[in-house]
Amino acid sequence: MKDLHDHMKPAILGMLLLLAGVFFYLADRPPDRIYFIQQIGTHFSLFDNTPLLFGKLGKWLPTFLHVVAFSLFTAVLINHSRKGVAVVCAAWAGINIFMEFGQKYSDTAISLIPAWFNQIPVLKNTAPYFQRGTFDPLDLFAAAGGAVAAYILVYLTTKASLGSKECARAQV
């Protein structure tokens, strides 16, 4: 049971970081620019009532948190080998970098979106994401930094060297 608990630590940490990301959006982004707020039918936001809590960090913090959180979630599903965790972290950084370039080249990105995306609630926001988003080169560094941070956090939270027999046995 302890092995299972240790194995789930990256996912638990990922969930906490994802919640921090939600708080960021509620505090530092206008409610009309937050997809999940629009979908639940409320305009709960701290944006108009507080100064920007995250300052300049707020421009790239969501990218960093997204890569870290989703890398940690995915790492739980794979063998904690050095190579496996590195591939997961690099993949999430790559996805975020791809999405960032989609904001820079929005016309091309939008033309590649299949029509069936509009039939799936989470995916129908893809075109507006590219249309309204702003390319920021610092987001590219945030994605790469998030991948490195996630790799280190998997190592630290599993209390085993990546690739060790103990960590591999913790798989369920």
GIPEUR-V405932 format. One record per residue. N is the residue number from 1. RES is the residue in three letters. PSI is psi in degrees with one decimal (999 if undefined). OMEGA is omega in degrees with one decimal (NA if undefined). Layout:
BEGIN
N,RES,PSI,OMEGA
N,RES,PSI,OMEGA
END
This chain:
BEGIN
1,MET,-38.8,178.0
2,LYS,-38.9,178.4
3,ASP,-41.9,178.7
4,LEU,-43.6,178.8
5,HIS,-47.7,179.0
6,ASP,-37.3,-178.9
7,HIS,-31.1,-177.3
8,MET,-9.6,-177.8
9,LYS,-43.0,178.0
10,PRO,-38.3,-179.9
11,ALA,-40.0,179.0
12,ILE,-44.8,177.5
13,LEU,-40.3,177.1
14,GLY,-41.5,178.4
15,MET,-41.8,178.4
16,LEU,-40.6,178.8
17,LEU,-35.7,176.6
18,LEU,-39.8,175.4
19,LEU,-37.4,175.1
20,ALA,-38.4,176.8
21,GLY,-40.4,176.6
22,VAL,-45.0,177.9
23,PHE,-41.2,177.7
24,PHE,-49.3,-178.6
25,TYR,-38.8,178.9
26,LEU,-31.6,-176.0
27,ALA,-38.2,-168.1
28,ASP,6.7,178.3
29,ARG,142.5,177.9
30,PRO,140.4,-175.5
31,PRO,-29.2,-179.9
32,ASP,-8.0,178.4
33,ARG,7.1,-176.6
34,ILE,109.0,-175.2
35,TYR,-48.5,-175.1
36,PHE,-28.3,176.1
37,ILE,-42.1,178.3
38,GLN,-36.7,-176.1
39,GLN,-29.4,-179.3
40,ILE,-1.6,172.0
41,GLY,20.4,177.0
42,THR,159.4,177.3
43,HIS,36.1,176.9
44,PHE,121.9,-179.5
45,SER,146.8,174.3
46,LEU,-2.0,-172.0
47,PHE,-46.6,-177.2
48,ASP,-12.4,-173.0
49,ASN,-9.1,-176.6
50,THR,155.6,171.7
51,PRO,162.7,178.4
52,LEU,116.5,-175.6
53,LEU,-30.4,-174.1
54,PHE,0.3,176.3
55,GLY,-137.3,-178.6
56,LYS,-26.4,176.3
57,LEU,-28.4,-176.7
58,GLY,-18.1,179.5
59,LYS,-34.2,-177.3
60,TRP,-5.3,-179.8
61,LEU,-41.1,178.8
62,PRO,-38.7,178.4
63,THR,-45.9,179.0
64,PHE,-50.5,-178.0
65,LEU,-38.0,179.6
66,HIS,-47.8,-180.0
67,VAL,-45.7,-179.4
68,VAL,-52.2,-174.9
69,ALA,-49.5,-176.9
70,PHE,-27.9,172.8
71,SER,-41.9,179.4
72,LEU,-41.9,176.8
73,PHE,-47.1,-175.5
74,THR,-34.0,-179.9
75,ALA,-29.4,178.9
76,VAL,-28.6,-175.2
77,LEU,-10.3,-175.5
78,ILE,169.2,172.6
79,ASN,135.1,-178.3
80,HIS,43.4,175.0
81,SER,156.9,178.0
82,ARG,-46.2,-177.2
83,LYS,-44.6,-178.9
84,GLY,-46.5,179.9
85,VAL,-39.9,178.7
86,ALA,-40.6,178.5
87,VAL,-44.9,179.0
88,VAL,-49.4,-178.1
89,CYS,-42.5,178.5
90,ALA,-37.1,179.8
91,ALA,-45.0,179.2
92,TRP,-36.9,174.8
93,ALA,-43.0,179.3
94,GLY,-42.5,178.4
95,ILE,-46.0,-179.4
96,ASN,-37.8,177.5
97,ILE,-42.2,176.3
98,PHE,-46.0,179.7
99,MET,-35.7,178.6
100,GLU,-44.4,177.1
101,PHE,-27.2,174.2
102,GLY,-30.2,175.9
103,GLN,-35.5,-179.9
104,LYS,-41.1,-178.8
105,TYR,59.2,-170.5
106,SER,-38.3,-178.8
107,ASP,-43.7,178.4
108,THR,-45.1,-179.2
109,ALA,-44.5,-179.0
110,ILE,-37.5,-179.6
111,SER,-19.4,-179.6
112,LEU,-7.4,-177.1
113,ILE,123.6,179.0
114,PRO,150.7,-177.2
115,ALA,-32.3,-176.6
116,TRP,-13.5,175.2
117,PHE,-34.0,-178.1
118,ASN,-11.8,179.8
119,GLN,-7.7,-178.9
120,ILE,117.7,-172.8
121,PRO,-45.2,-177.2
122,VAL,-31.5,-176.7
123,LEU,-20.1,-176.7
124,LYS,-12.1,177.6
125,ASN,1.9,-176.1
126,THR,-50.1,-179.5
127,ALA,-47.7,176.9
128,PRO,-32.7,176.8
129,TYR,-46.0,179.6
130,PHE,-37.3,-178.1
131,GLN,-43.4,-174.0
132,ARG,-17.3,-176.5
133,GLY,158.1,179.8
134,THR,125.9,177.5
135,PHE,132.1,176.8
136,ASP,115.7,-179.5
137,PRO,-27.5,178.4
138,LEU,-24.7,174.6
139,ASP,-30.5,177.1
140,LEU,-42.6,177.2
141,PHE,-36.2,177.9
142,ALA,-40.3,178.6
143,ALA,-44.9,178.7
144,ALA,-43.0,177.8
145,GLY,-36.6,176.4
146,GLY,-38.1,178.4
147,ALA,-43.8,178.6
148,VAL,-44.5,179.4
149,ALA,-42.6,179.7
150,ALA,-42.1,178.9
151,TYR,-46.5,179.6
152,ILE,-41.7,-178.9
153,LEU,-36.2,175.6
154,VAL,-44.9,178.4
155,TYR,-48.5,-176.4
156,LEU,-38.0,-175.3
157,THR,-20.1,178.9
158,THR,-6.6,177.5
159,LYS,34.1,176.7
160,ALA,149.3,177.3
161,SER,138.1,180.0
162,LEU,130.2,179.2
163,GLY,-2.3,-178.6
164,SER,158.3,178.8
165,LYS,-39.2,-178.7
166,GLU,-42.9,-178.8
167,CYS,-40.1,179.5
168,ALA,-35.8,178.9
169,ARG,-19.1,-178.5
170,ALA,-8.9,-179.8
171,GLN,143.0,178.7
172,VAL,999,NA
END
